[in-house]
Amino acid sequence: MIKNVLLVDDDREMLVALKEGFQRFKDSFAILLAADGLKAVESLKKNTVSLVVTDLKMPGMDGFELLTHIMEHYPDIPVIIITGYSTPEMERLAREGGAVGYIAKPFLIENLARQIMSTLRKESEGGTLHNVSSGMFLQLIEMEQKTCTIRLEDKFSNKKGILFFNEGELFDARVNDLQGKNAAYEIFSWDQVNLSIQNGCALKEKRIHSEMQHLILEAARRKDENVVESGQPAVMEEVEPFEPEPVDAIAALKEKIIAKLGPACGLEDIYQDNAWDSRVLQFSRAGDFFNLGGLEMGYIDRGEENDFIVLPGENTTVISVSPKCPRDKLLRILSE
C-alpha cells in the first residue's frame, strides 16, 4: 500500500519544491498538499494519511494548533515539524506536543525523506498480509489479546481504514471521516483486504463498547440488506492461490523481479531455508483454523538490516530485500 504524506505550508513555492523533490520516492509514499492548518484538517477528513509534515508559522491555524488537533483526533498519525525559526525552546515544545521529528530550514530533501521513510516503516513493523478476510483475521487478533494498530485496504473498492486494538479489545475504527462503530461496520463488510500491522496503539480511550463478534455480524447483515435493496447479487472475485517457485526456478524468479523492478530494486538474495518451515507452518495452521486458508506469502520485518519475504512450499523460499525495496510492487509481482 502506497502511503499518503500530507505536506502543510503556507509557502506555495516550498510545497511545490518539496513535491517535485519527493518524486524520486514515489514508490515509497505519495504526497498530498495543504496551504494551511485548516485545509490540512479538511484533507485529514477526506484522505487516509500516514504522516503529516507541517510548517509552524502559518495563518489561520498554525503548526502547533494543527499538531494539537492531530494528537486529539488522529493520535496514530505521526507529525514532523519543519520551521525556519528554530530555537531549542520551540523544538522542546514541538516534541512535548507529540511531534516525532523536527527539522530546521534550510534542509536537504534527502534528509527529510529519510525521516519520513523511517517513520512510515513503523506502520508495518508487525508484518503485512494480502488477500485475507478482515473479520476472521481480526478475531485472531482478539484471541491473542494483541495491542496494535491495523491499517486495511479493501481489494475491490480501494477504500482504506484503521482499527485500534488494546490487549485484544477493539478500541476504535476510522474510515476517512467515519469513526467508531460505523467505521467498524464498513471495514468488517470488506471480504478481501491487504493489511499492515503496527505494534502498539496510540489510543488510550475506548470508543467502541460492543463485542467484535456482534460488530462483524451486524456488518454482514447491513451488507446483505444493501445487496437486497440494490437488487444485485453479491459478486465475489475468485482469488487464485499463490504457487511458490520450485527450487530450480529461483534464478528465473530473480530475473523476473529484476526485469520488472530494475537492478536497483533492493533485492539482496533468494534462497531456500528450512529454518523458516516451522514458523510458516504455524501461520498456515492459524489460517486454516479460522477458515482463512493456508499462508500464501509473508513479509517479515525483524528490525534487521534486511527484511524477508517467505514463500511456503515443500521447502520455504526466502527473498531477502533491503528496507528501500518497493515491497508493495514486489508482492504484486509475486502474486501474479
PAGUGU-276222 format. One record per atom (N, C-alpha, C, O, CB): x, y, z; residue in three letters. Coordinates in pm, whole numbers, plus 50000, padded with zeros to 5 digits. Atoms other than C-alpha are relative to their C-alpha. Glycine has a CB too. Example, Ala and Ser with C-alpha at 12.3 -4.5 7.8 and 13.67 -1.06 7.14 Angstrom:
<nodes>
500894988150000Ala512304955050780Ala500905012050000Ala501945011850066Ala499015000350125Ala499184988149994Ser513674989450714Ser499235010950073Ser499745022050090Ser500415004649858Ser
</nodes>
This chain:
<nodes>
500844988150000Met500005000050000Met500885012550000Met501695014450091Met499055000050121Met499274987450003Ile501445033549895Ile499385009350104Ile498165011150107Ile499965006549856Ile500494992049887Lys501165056650197Lys499985014849965Lys500855019749893Lys500884997750123Lys500154985750026Asn500005092850187Asn500715008150106Asn500545005850226Asn498525003849994Asn499354990449911Val502175120150337Val499425013849970Val499465018349855Val501574999849982Val500624986950016Leu500435153650392Leu501025010850034Leu501515011550147Leu498745001350090Leu499094988849979Leu502685184250349Leu499185012650021Leu498285015649942Leu500965001749879Leu500794988149965Val501375216250512Val500955011950013Val501865011950095Val499214997750134Val499154988049996Asp502935250450446Asp499285011049923Asp498715008449817Asp501434997349939Asp500644988950072Asp501595284750350Asp500915005649891Asp500485014249813Asp499635011150098Asp499074995950104Asp504675289750129Asp499824990449882Asp500324979249884Asp501495000050051Asp500325008850113Arg503445276049794Arg501274995449928Arg501344984049883Arg499085007249902Arg498775004050066Glu506945276249645Glu500684988550074Glu501254979550012Glu500955011949989Glu499445010849920Met508125254349931Met499254986949974Met499874976349957Met499965003650149Met500795011950026Leu505235229949876Leu500334993949865Leu500544981849854Leu498515003250007Leu499715004850135Val505915227349504Val501394993849994Val501594983349933Val499875011449897Val498635005250000Ala509645222749561Ala500094986550069Ala500774977450021Ala500945010050068Ala499995012849928Leu509045195049815Leu499324989149919Leu499824977849911Leu499325001550137Leu500725010050079Lys506515177349595Lys500864995149884Lys500934983149858Lys498685005749947Lys499145003950111Glu508895177849298Glu501214992150051Glu501634982349989Glu500475012649922Glu498845007049946Gly511825167249516Gly499694985950045Gly500574977350042Gly500565007750114Gly500385013249951Phe509895137549652Phe499584990649888Phe499234979149915Phe498895001350099Phe500395008750111Gln509105123949303Gln500854987449994Gln500364976849955Gln500105007649869Gln499125011650007Arg512095100949327Arg499634989350103Arg500094977950094Arg501455004350020Arg500405009549896Phe510485084649633Phe498544995549983Phe497924990450076Phe500185006450139Phe501435002750023Lys507055079249470Lys499634985450019Lys498464982250040Lys499625004449859Lys500305014149975Asp507365041549506Asp499844997150149Asp499344986550186Asp501114991249943Asp500095002149855Ser507525045949885Ser498835007650062Ser498195002650155Ser501295004450066Ser501124992349945Phe504945073149952Phe499495010149898Phe500225014349808Phe500425007350130Phe500644989950085Ala502515097249780Ala499855012950079Ala499805012750202Ala498634995049947Ala500044986949936Ile502245134449852Ile498625006549984Ile498075006949875Ile501075009049941Ile501184991449998Leu499145154549949Leu500455013850049Leu501365014750131Leu498854994150091Leu499594986449965Leu499375192649983Leu498875007550069Leu497705005650035Leu500445007549875Leu500964991049934Ala497635217550214Ala500715013150028Ala501845013350075Ala499444993650133Ala499384986849990Ala498285255050222Ala499985005850141Ala500655015750167Ala499315009649907Ala500014995349861Asp497485259450593Asp499384989150088Asp498984978650039Asp499225013450014Asp500505010049907Gly496295241350904Gly498554996349978Gly498184984649991Gly500165004850138Gly501435002750021Leu492575244750827Leu499794990949879Leu498974981749884Leu499235013149981Leu500115008750118Lys493005229450480Lys500554986150032Lys500094976249976Lys500755006049879Lys499475013049959Ala495065201850640Ala498944991950074Ala498824979950053Ala501255001950089Ala501085006849927Val492165193550874Val498984994149903Val498524982949922Val499315009850098Val500945005150099Glu489845190250573Glu500584988149925Glu499874978549896Glu499625011149902Glu499365011150071Ser492345167950395Ser500044987450086Ser499874976450034Ser501425003949958Ser499995011449909Leu492605145450701Leu498644993150005Leu498574981050024Leu500425004350140Leu501355005849999Lys488825140450690Lys499734991949874Lys498994982149877Lys498965011050014Lys500325006050129Lys488825130550322Lys500964989049958Lys500614980649876Lys499975010649895Lys498975009350046Asn492015110250290Asn500564991750115Asn500494995750232Asn501135007749932Asn499275008249903Thr493845082350467Thr501455004649998Thr502175002449901Thr499874984649968Thr498674994049992Val497045099250581Val500864992150100Val500404988850209Val499915014950042Val499105007549914Ser500035081050729Ser500965008850077Ser501475004850182Ser500784990149918Ser499024991049937Leu502225110950818Leu499705014349958Leu499335016949844Leu501464996049962Leu500164985750029Val501935148950841Val501345006950020Val501995005150123Val498895006550090Val498814991549989Val504865172350774Val499505014449991Val498975018349887Val501084996849887Val500594986749997Thr503935207850873Thr500985010850043Thr501855008750128Thr498815000150092Thr499284988149956Asp505475242350898Asp499345004850129Asp498205001150159Asp499995011249889Asp500574994849875Leu504955260751229Leu499245013149980Leu498115014550025Leu501105002050102Leu500604986750012Lys504225296551129Lys499115000649877Lys499595001049764Lys501095010949992Lys500984999450108Met501035297650921Met498815008250048Met498535008550168Met499554985749955Met501204992549961Pro497925320050917Pro498844990650030Pro498844979149986Pro499615009949890Pro501205008049971Gly494575307551048Gly500244990050110Gly499924992650226Gly499534992949876Gly499635010549904Met495745275851221Met501484997049981Met501874991849876Met499134987049983Met498575002250016Asp499465273751284Asp500374985450028Asp499524977250059Asp500795009250092Asp499555013849986Gly501585242451315Gly499764994050138Gly499464982250149Gly501444999249970Gly500255005049865Phe501215239651693Phe498524996450019Phe498204986250080Phe500425010450104Phe501435002949990Glu497415241551668Glu499644987649920Glu498824979549963Glu499165012049953Glu500255011950081Leu497415215651390Leu500524987650072Leu499854977250072Leu500675001349862Leu499445011149924Leu499655193051599Leu499064995950113Leu498834984050134Leu501395003750057Leu500955002849891Thr497215195951892Thr498764993049947Thr498274983550007Thr499615013050072Thr501195006050061His494265187751663His500284985449962His499454976649987His499565008049875His499685013650042Ile496015156951524Ile500164990850121Ile499684979550119Ile501284999849915Ile499825008349881Met497025144151868Met498664996750066Met498524986250129Met500915007150100Met501325002549939Glu493385147251981Glu499134991049913Glu498474982049965Glu499275013350024Glu500925007150088His491595133351676His500654988849920His499974979349880His499365009649906His499305010150078Tyr494245112851493Tyr501324996450069Tyr502394998550011Tyr500265005049854Tyr498765002249924Pro496755101851759Pro500944989949938Pro502114989249975Pro499664995450138Pro499155009750066Asp498055074051535Asp500835006049888Asp501764999649839Asp499174988849946Asp499284993850112Ile499285098551270Ile501195007850055Ile500995017650127Ile499065009449918Ile498824992849953Pro502885109651340Pro500155013449927Pro499705014949813Pro501264991549980Pro499824986550054Val503845146151279Val501475003750006Val502125002150109Val499145010350077Val498664994450005Ile507185160451168Ile499885015149981Ile499165019649891Ile500854993549884Ile500054985450005Ile507685197851226Ile501195005249919Ile502325000949938Ile500015006050144Ile498934992850069Ile509655219750984Ile499815014950028Ile498685019850031Ile500004996949846Ile500124985749971Thr510435256151059Thr501265007449961Thr502375001949964Thr499705002250149Thr498874991350030Gly512645284850954Gly500435008350117Gly501355016450107Gly499675008849885Gly499714992049879Tyr512685299251306Tyr500284990650116Tyr499614990950219Tyr498815009550035Tyr499725010549902Ser514255271051501Ser500725005550123Ser501695012950113Ser500834989049935Ser499344997349872Thr515125275251869Thr499884987550085Thr498964979550063Thr499385012550073Thr500125011749912Pro515775248952138Pro498664999450071Pro498094988750091Pro501124999950103Pro501294999749930Glu512625260452319Glu498874995749908Glu497974988449949Glu499715014150055Glu501045003750095Met510505256952005Met500044985049972Met498994978649961Met500175007949869Met499875014450023Glu511865222051942Glu499474992250120Glu498824981950103Glu501464996249972Glu500485006849880Arg511135212152302Arg498475000050004Arg497854989850035Arg500565006850127Arg501454999049999Leu507545224652274Leu499374990749896Leu498344984449921Leu499565014449976Leu500535008550106Ala507025206051945Ala500034985350042Ala499064978150020Ala500805001949871Ala499895014149960Arg508265172952086Arg499084997050118Arg498504986150124Arg501454996650036Arg500935002149888Glu506285177152409Glu498564999749951Glu497714993150011Glu500175011150107Glu501345000150057Gly503235183852193Gly499674987449923Gly498524985449885Gly499835011649911Gly500255012850065Gly503645149952027Gly500714997949868Gly500584987249809Gly498574998549978Gly499295001650127Ala505825156251720Ala501074989250012Ala501764988350113Ala500635013449957Ala499005010749999Val508025126551628Val501315004649938Val502344998149955Val499484987849925Val498804995050064Gly510515147451431Gly499975015149989Gly498915021249994Gly500174993849863Gly499894985450005Tyr511775183051400Tyr501195003149910Tyr502294998249933Tyr500185006450145Tyr498934996950093Ile513815197551114Ile499975014949966Ile498925020349936Ile499894991449872Ile499914985650023Ala515035233251062Ala500345003049855Ala501134996049792Ala501065006350093Ala499664995350133Lys515105251650730Lys501315007850007Lys501595014250109Lys498855008849940Lys500145008750118Pro517085250450512Pro500454985750030Pro501254983450121Pro500825005649882Pro499645014049978Phe517385212850488Phe500084993149864Phe499564998049765Phe498974993050093Phe499915008250121Leu518215186250229Leu498754991249990Leu498334985250089Leu501304991350000Leu501195008350020Ile515205168650080Ile500294985450036Ile499424978450088Ile499505001049854Ile499655013849969Glu517065135750119Glu499934997450150Glu499534986550192Glu501404996849949Glu500055001849854Asn517325141250497Asn498564999050049Asn498254990850135Asn500725011450071Asn501415000749962Leu513585148150529Leu499394986949951Leu498624980550023Leu499225012149943Leu500535012750054Ala512795118350305Ala500434988350087Ala499664978950108Ala500484997949855Ala499525010849914Arg514945096350529Arg499174999350129Arg498834988450175Arg501495002250034Arg500854999749880Gln512945107650835Gln498624994549969Gln498064986750047Gln499885014350055Gln501345004450038Ile509675101750651Ile499964984849986Ile499084978350043Ile499565006749869Ile500025014550023Met510555066350539Met500264992250127Met499704981450147Met501034996349894Met499745006749873Ser511935057150880Ser498744999750085Ser498454989650151Ser501125007150076Ser501244999449923Thr508675068451041Thr498934991149940Thr498224984150012Thr499495014450009Thr501035007950067Leu506455051650781Leu500224985050019Leu499264977350021Leu499975003349852Leu499725014349983Arg508215018250830Arg499354994350125Arg499084982350132Arg501514997850005Arg500605004849876Lys506715016151178Lys498564995649979Lys498024988150060Lys500065010850106Lys501385003850026Glu503245012851021Glu499854985049978Glu498804979450007Glu499475007449879Glu500115014250032Ser504024977250917Ser501084991850070Ser501504981350021Ser500094997949850Ser498935007049929Glu506624966951175Glu499554986250047Glu500384977550072Glu500465008350119Glu500505013049957Gly504364938151278Gly499694990649885Gly499224979549907Gly498785001750083Gly500225008650117Gly504094924750921Gly498865004949913Gly498105013749951Gly499734985950045Gly501074996850095Thr501784926950620Thr499394987049949Thr500074976749941Thr500545008549882Thr500715011450057Leu499194903050478Leu499165004849882Leu498675016049882Leu499114992950107Leu500754996550120His497444902750141His498884990049978His499024978050005His500935000549878His501145008350039Asn494054889650031Asn499504991250114Asn499394979050100Asn500374991349882Asn500545007449886Val492714879650373Val498605005350031Val498235016249989Val500935001150125Val501324995949952Ser489234881150526Ser500195008450126Ser500755003650224Ser499084987750027Ser499764991049887Ser489194910950762Ser499394994750129Ser500064994550233Ser499465013849970Ser500695004249878Gly486644897251009Gly500664988250068Gly500874988550189Gly498584996749970Gly499435011949941Met488204863151060Met501405002750053Met501764997950161Met500024988649898Met498654997149952Phe491754876351086Phe499975008050129Phe500765005650220Phe500795007449894Phe500044991249884Leu490764902851340Leu499514992750125Leu499844996550237Leu499105012049972Leu500365008249884Gln489124876851562Gln501234993050057Gln501314990650177Gln498924989649961Gln498745005749954Leu492574860951579Leu500765010250085Leu501355006650187Leu500864995349880Leu499374989349923Ile493964894451699Ile499355001050139Ile500035002750239Ile499895013649926Ile500744999449874Glu491264894851967Glu500394988450091Glu500624990450210Glu498495000049975Glu499685011849920Met492054859452083Met501415000850057Met501664996550169Met499844987449916Met498624999049954Glu495764866952108Glu500235011950092Glu501335013850144Glu500935000849883Glu499934988349911Gln495004898652309Gln501155009349961Gln501935013850045Gln500154995450146Gln498934991550050Lys497314919152090Lys499665014850017Lys498505018750008Lys500274996949853Lys500114985450001Thr497874956452129Thr500685004749872Thr501895003549857Thr500645006650128Thr499454996550130Cys498304970051778Cys499075009549926Cys497915011449965Cys500254987449916Cys500784991650091Thr497104993751508Thr500064993349863Thr501144990749811Thr500555014849994Thr500065007250127Ile495934976951187Ile499425009049892Ile498325014549908Ile499154987150015Ile500454992050115Arg495644995450856Arg499604990449889Arg500364981449853Arg501125009849952Arg500555009250098Leu493494978650592Leu499625007449872Leu499255019149874Leu498794992850058Leu500454994850129Glu492764984050223Glu499124989549934Glu499554978149914Glu501215003849907Glu500915009250065Asp489734968150058Asp500464997549857Asp500705006949781Asp498555005550002Asp499465003550131Lys490844949649747Lys499105004849886Lys499605008049778Lys500204985049990Lys500934997050109Phe487704957849547Phe499685014849987Phe499585019949876Phe498734992350021Phe500354985850005Ser486874994049641Ser501205009250018Ser501125021249990Ser498985003150106Ser498794992249968Asn490425005349737Asn499805009650117Asn500635018450139Asn500445007849878Asn500204992049879Lys488935021450049Lys501004995650107Lys501414984050111Lys498554998750053Lys499025002949896Lys491305023550345Lys499425003250138Lys498675012850154Lys501295007949977Lys500494997949864Gly490585020850716Gly501044996150103Gly502064990050071Gly498714992150023Gly499085002849890Ile492275017751054Ile499214994450119Ile498124999350150Ile500785012850042Ile500585005849879Leu491454996251359Leu501035000850112Leu502224998950090Leu499564985249976Leu499124998449885Phe492885001651707Phe499664989450104Phe498534988750152Phe499875014150061Phe500215010649901Phe493314972151945Phe500905002350121Phe502075005750107Phe500284986149938Phe499244999349876Asn494394973152308Asn499724987350078Asn498614985150127Asn499635012850083Asn500115013049933Glu495024938952465Glu498824992049944Glu498044986150019Glu499835001950151Glu501025007950067Gly492704922852210Gly498645006749991Gly497755001549922Gly499854987250069Gly501284993050006Glu489864947852262Glu500035010649891Glu500995018149879Glu499665006450136Glu500114989950103Leu488714969051970Leu499625013350065Leu498525014950118Leu498954995949892Leu500234987049938Phe489055004952092Phe499305009749907Phe498445017449951Phe501315005950046Phe500584990250092Asp488145024351778Asp500284995649857Asp501084986649832Asp500595014250026Asp499815002550143Ala487925023951398Ala499835013149926Ala499135022149973Ala499004989249947Ala500134987750079Arg488275050351129Arg500094996849851Arg500984989449808Arg501085010250039Arg499965000550147Val487485052150756Val499695014149952Val498535018349954Val498984989449941Val500164985950037Asn488035087750627Asn499335007550114Asn499885008050224Asn499185001449870Asn500644992349893Asp485525109050824Asp499074991550086Asp498474996750180Asp499235011549940Asp500785009049914Leu483685078550966Leu500884995650117Leu502074993150101Leu499484987649920Leu499265004449883Gln484695068751319Gln499104991550089Gln497884992650083Gln500565012250077Gln500765008149907Gly483645043751583Gly499314988349933Gly499864982149842Gly498975008550070Gly500725011750048Lys481015017151514Lys499755000349849Lys499944990349781Lys498684998850072Lys500304999250143Asn480045029751167Asn501224996949915Asn501114990649811Asn499465013849965Asn498775003250073Ala483655027951055Ala500304985150011Ala500754978949914Ala501195008250055Ala499785014349983Ala483924992751201Ala499084991849910Ala499514982049849Ala499794996050147Ala500945007050089Tyr480794981651012Tyr500525000349856Tyr500444990449784Tyr498605006450008Tyr499494998750137Glu482344994950690Glu501184990449978Glu501224983249878Glu500445014649973Glu498815008550016Ile485654976750745Ile499654985350003Ile500174977549923Ile501025003150109Ile500345014249986Phe484064943850853Phe499144995049884Phe498924983049872Phe499264997750130Phe500755004350119Ser481984943550532Ser500934996649884Ser500494991249782Ser499025011049958Ser499045002850106Trp485164940550325Trp500374985250001Trp500724979750105Trp501275008750015Trp499755014550008Asp485694904950202Asp501474996649986Asp501954987250049Asp499244994249884Asp498585002750023Gln489304906450084Gln500785012950023Gln500495023149960Gln500254994449856Gln499244987949968Val491824931150228Val501494997249998Val501944985850016Val499585005450137Val498584999849971Asn495504939050233Asn500155007650130Asn499505017950149Asn500855006549884Asn499884993149872Leu496614948850581Leu501445000350049Leu502244991550017Leu499114993450103Leu498694998849936Ser499654960450772Ser499785001950150Ser498795008050192Ser500835011849940Ser500155000049855Ile500204957151146Ile501105008450063Ile502295006250038Ile500044985650056Ile499044992049924Gln501864983251366Gln499894996250146Gln498814996550204Gln499735015349980Gln500015003649859Asn502854972151713Asn499705012450084Asn500295023050062Asn501354993750041Asn500354988849914Gly501294994351980Gly498745006949954Gly498355006049837Gly501135009850006Gly501254992750027Cys498145015451999Cys500075013550069Cys500235014250190Cys498754991950048Cys499894986649945Ala498195053252044Ala498755004050078Ala498815013050163Ala500255010149889Ala501254996549931Leu494565054252164Leu499994994550142Leu500374983050165Leu498794994649922Leu500135004349861Lys494005052552538Lys498544999350043Lys498204992950143Lys500765009550091Lys501424999749966Glu490255058752539Glu499234990349911Glu499364990849789Glu499425014549987Glu500795009750076Lys487895030652435Lys498735006949949Lys497925011750028Lys499644987650088Lys501144993150061Arg485325044852191Arg498974990449943Arg497864994549909Arg500495009249890Arg500955010250045Ile483695012252078Ile499774990450116Ile500714984450167Ile500524992549873Ile500325008049881His481884993252354His499144987849965His498384982950048His499285008750105His500725011950043Ser480434964352152Ser500984988749976Ser502144991049941Ser499175002849872Ser499165011550028Glu481784929152118Glu500294999349851Glu499425002349769Glu499324987050049Glu499625000050141Met483664924551792Met499174990149920Met498854992749804Met501474996849985Met500835009750071Gln481654893551701Gln498665006249961Gln498165003849851Gln499784987650086Gln501264993250031His478474914451723His500195009949886His499335010949798His499465007350125His499734990250107Leu480044941351503Leu500144993149865Leu499634998049765Leu501275008050032Leu499815007350125Ile481064915651241Ile498674994949947Ile498394996149827Ile500974988250021Ile501325004950043Leu477574900151233Leu499115011249951Leu498395009749852Leu499324992550114Leu500814988550041Glu475914934251213Glu500495005449865Glu499695009549782Glu500055011150107Glu499444995550128Ala478274944150929Ala499524990949887Ala499194995749778Ala501545000250005Ala500475009550101Ala477284912350740Ala498525002349970Ala498095001649855Ala500234985550047Ala501444997550019Arg473574919850798Arg499775012449914Arg498955012349822Arg499285001550136Arg500154987650077Arg473914955250667Arg500424998149855Arg499815003749764Arg500815011350064Arg499555002450136Lys475824943150366Lys498954992249921Lys498684995449805Lys501334992350000Lys501055007750067Asp473134917650284Asp498805008749968Asp498205007249861Asp499574988250087Asp501124990950024Glu470454944450318Glu500275008849879Glu499395011149797Glu499725008650123Glu499654991450113Asn472294966850074Asn499924992449869Asn499514998049767Asn501395005950019Asn500075008150121Val472544938249824Val498564997949958Val498234998949840Val500694986550020Val501425002350030Val468794930949851Val499365012749946Val498615012249849Val499254995350126Val500604987450042Glu467864967749818Glu500445003949860Glu499675009749784Glu500355011050097Glu499504996350132Ser470044972149511Ser499544990149893Ser499594993149774Ser501515000750002Ser500455010150096Gly468674940249352Gly501134993249927Gly500914986149829Gly499085006149901Gly498845005750065Gln472204929849262Gln500564988750086Gln500734990450206Gln501085010749974Gln499385010749924Pro473674896349363Pro501425003750037Pro502115010749963Pro499994986949921Pro498634997449959Ala476914897849557Ala500964992449909Ala500784980549883Ala500214996150150Ala499025006150088Val479864891049331Val501324998850073Val501875008750120Val500165008349870Val498735002249932Met482954875649482Met501054996449895Met500854987449814Met499874988750107Met498905002950092Glu486194876149287Glu500784988150052Glu501184987850169Glu500935012449983Glu499245011849961Glu487944842749291Glu501475003650012Glu502055009149918Glu499794988549899Glu498594997149977Val491414846149438Val500824987549972Val500654977350039Val500255005050144Val499185011450034Glu493914823049278Glu501104998150104Glu501755007850143Glu500595001749860Glu498945002449901Pro496284806549526Pro501375002649940Pro501615000349822Pro499934985750053Pro498624997550044Phe499924816449506Phe500764986949991Phe500724978750083Phe500725009850097Phe499195012050018Glu502174789449368Glu501475003750018Glu502025010549931Glu499764993749861Glu498584996649982Pro505724792449511Pro500874993949890Pro500554983549834Pro500494995250136Pro499095004650104Glu508594788549270Glu500734987450045Glu501154986550161Glu501005011149964Glu499225011849965Pro510284754349262Pro501475003650015Pro501905014549977Pro499834989149895Pro498604997449971Val513914750949363Val500775004149875Val501565013549880Val500654987950063Val499224997350120Asp515234750749005Asp499535012549928Asp500105015949824Asp499934988249906Asp500504988050064Ala513274782348920Ala500395012650078Ala499905023450046Ala498504999349984Ala499614988349920Ile514914805349179Ile500705010449913Ile500445022449926Ile500934995950116Ile499314990650089Ala517184820548913Ala499005007149910Ala499145019149884Ala501054992649915Ala501014993850086Ala514154826348688Ala499185010350078Ala498825020850025Ala499084989249940Ala500754990649917Leu512284842848976Leu500805012850021Leu500255023850016Leu499654993650135Leu499154988449981Lys515244865849039Lys500035008649874Lys499955020849881Lys501424995750038Lys499994992750126Glu515394875148670Glu498675007349977Glu498655018549925Glu500284990549883Glu501324994050017Lys511654882048668Lys499875012750084Lys499385022950035Lys498894990050038Lys500104988449911Ile511874905748967Ile500855011449948Ile500405022849943Ile500444996350143Ile499104989550049Ile514854924748827Ile499485005949870Ile499615018049847Ile501424994549981Ile500524995150127Ala513234927048483Ala498855009950021Ala498715019549945Ala499524988349915Ala501174991549979Lys510094943248628Lys500305012050091Lys499665022450077Lys498884991950060Lys499734989349904Leu511614964548907Leu501345006849977Leu501595017650032Leu499954994650140Leu498704994050026Gly515134971148775Gly501064994550095Gly500734989250201Gly499925015150012Gly498915005749918Pro518554961348914Pro500175006950135Pro500775001150226Pro501305000949925Pro499864992749873Ala518334987849191Ala498744998750086Ala498415007850163Ala500295014849973Ala501275001749931Cys515104973549334Cys500164996250147Cys499174995550220Cys499194989549931Cys499805003649860Gly516694963749666Gly500014985150026Gly500074980950142Gly498965006350083Gly499945014549984Leu516714926149602Leu501414995950039Leu502374999049969Leu499564992749869Leu498695004149951Glu519564910949803Glu500324985449965Glu501424982349920Glu500085002050150Glu499725014250024Asp519184873149766Asp498694992250000Asp497704996550058Asp500974994350109Asp501125009549997Ile516774844449702Ile500594986250028Ile501534981949961Ile499175000149864Ile499465013049964Tyr517354810749865Tyr498924992050074Tyr497864997350107Tyr501285001450088Tyr500925008449924Gln515624781850039Gln500614997150136Gln501804994350147Gln499694986849925Gln499515001549863Asp515894778050416Asp498944992850083Asp497884998450111Asp500365013950063Asp500965007949922Asn514144750650615Asn499835005250142Asn498915000850212Asn500434985550004Asn500134994549865Ala514704770550936Ala498705008050013Ala498225010250125Ala501205008950033Ala501264992449996Trp511574790450839Trp498784990949999Trp497664995750019Trp499945009649881Trp501155008850022Asp509384759650792Asp499034999950117Asp497815000450096Asp500484985949973Asp500895001149884Ser508044757751149Ser499165012650017Ser497985011850050Ser500814997350127Ser500754987449986Arg507054794551157Arg498925001049892Arg497795005049920Arg500945012149992Arg500974999850110Val505354791950816Val498864990450030Val497694993550005Val500674996349866Val501025009949967Leu503514760750934Leu499055005450107Leu497855003150098Leu500644987050048Leu500854994249896Gln502234779051245Gln499005010049942Gln497825009849976Gln500865006950107Gln500904990350062Phe500814807451035Phe498944993049915Phe497784996949917Phe500805009849913Phe500945007250085Ser499214782850793Ser498944992950084Ser497764992750047Ser500744989949912Ser500975006849914Arg497594763051076Arg499015010050060Arg497825007250072Arg500734992350113Arg500904989749947Ala496214795151226Ala499005004349893Ala497825006349922Ala500805012250051Ala500894996250110Gly494794804550886Gly498954989449974Gly497794992749952Gly500795002549875Gly500955011050022Asp493194770250840Asp498974999450113Asp497804996750090Asp500734986649989Asp500905000649885Phe491734771551191Phe498885010349988Phe497745007650027Phe500785002250130Phe501004989550013Phe489944804151112Phe499435001049859Phe498875011249820Phe500615013350039Phe500545000750136Asn488984793550759Asn500545011049910Asn499845015649819Asn498495000850005Asn499374990050085Leu491404818850608Leu500804993549887Leu501205000349792Leu500905009050084Leu499145006650095Gly493294792750412Gly501445000450046Gly501785007850138Gly499875006349863Gly498595000449964Gly496984784950430Gly500725012849962Gly500215020849884Gly500674988349934Gly499194988250028Leu499694811450420Leu500464999749855Leu501024989749810Leu501215000750095Leu499574998950139Glu500364823250062Glu501395006249991Glu502245001649914Glu499015008249920Glu498674993949990Met503304845950140Met499995009150122Met498925013050169Met500385008049871Met499924991349883Gly504544867050429Gly501175009749987Gly502245006049941Gly500134991850128Gly498924989949997Tyr506564899150461Tyr500445001550145Tyr499635004950231Tyr499525013849939Tyr499485000249864Ile508784898050770Ile500995011450022Ile501995012549952Ile500674986450031Ile499084989449959Asp510384928550932Asp500434996950143Asp499654998850236Asp499335014449988Asp499525003949867Arg512534916851225Arg500945010550059Arg501645007950156Arg500724986549993Arg499154989449949Gly514324950051275Gly501464998149964Gly502345004450024Gly499865001050148Gly498635002450043Glu517424937151099Glu500335008749879Glu499515016649833Glu500224985149967Glu499564991950114Glu519424952350815Glu499144997649877Glu498855006949802Glu501474997149967Glu500855003650113Asn517294933850559Asn498664994750050Asn498564989550161Asn500694989549911Asn501305006149975Asp513614923850550Asp499924987149918Asp500774984549833Asp498825009849965Asp500115012950066Phe512374889950428Phe498584997649951Phe497615001250018Phe500444988750094Phe501285005150050Ile509554876350213Ile500134984849998Ile501074979449941Ile499645005849856Ile499955014649997Val508774839750275Val498874994449915Val497734999149921Val499904994750146Val500965006650087Leu507024817450022Leu499924985350042Leu500914978150029Leu500415001349849Leu500135013949955Pro505664784350159Pro500154990349882Pro499914994049767Pro498654997750070Pro499875010650099Gly506314752149973Gly500604987950066Gly500734987450188Gly500855004449879Gly499345011749943Glu507944718550016Glu501245004250077Glu501564998650182Glu500374989949889Glu498924993249930Asn510964739550109Asn499705014949996Asn499375020249890Asn501414996749934Asn500344985849994Thr510434775450224Thr501005008349921Thr502215007449942Thr499945004950145Thr499164990850077Thr511754801049975Thr500045013350072Thr499005018650112Thr499465001749854Thr499804987449930Val513194832350134Val500605010249904Val501605007549837Val500924998150125Val499514989050082Ile513644865349949Ile500475011050094Ile499675016750169Ile498905005349900Ile499434989649915Ser515974889750125Ser500035013149923Ser500565013749812Ser501434996050048Ser500064986950067Val515364926750041Val500465010850096Val500365009350218Val498565002949950Val499634988449918Ser516684960050164Ser498745007550038Ser497735006249970Ser500995009349925Ser501194992449958Pro514274983150353Pro499495009749893Pro498325013649897Pro500305007750126Pro500414990650104Lys514205006150046Lys499284993149885Lys498844999849791Lys501205007549948Lys500665007450107Cys512704978749830Cys498525004149990Cys497865005050093Cys500124984750024Cys501434997050017Pro509254988349682Pro499164987550023Pro498734981049929Pro499725005849859Pro500545013149966Arg507664959549867Arg498604997549946Arg498284986249910Arg499994998350149Arg501355002150052Asp504064965449754Asp500044995349855Asp499304986349816Asp499175012950011Asp499865004250139Lys505124962749390Lys500564985949992Lys500124977849910Lys500915009849924Lys499405013350001Leu507274932349466Leu498984989350037Leu498954978749974Leu501184999550096Leu501015009849959Leu504414914649646Leu498974997749889Leu498494986549870Leu499305004750127Leu500945001750112Arg502114921349350Arg500624991249891Arg499944982949832Arg499595013849940Arg499325008250100Ile504694906249115Ile499994985250041Ile499754976449959Ile501445004949980Ile499995013849951Leu504974875249334Leu498624993749999Leu498494981449996Leu500574999650141Leu501385005149999Ser501164872049336Ser499504997149859Ser498454990749842Ser499075010150067Ser500445001950138Glu500954871848956Glu500034985349958Glu499684982049845Glu500865008249905Glu
</nodes>
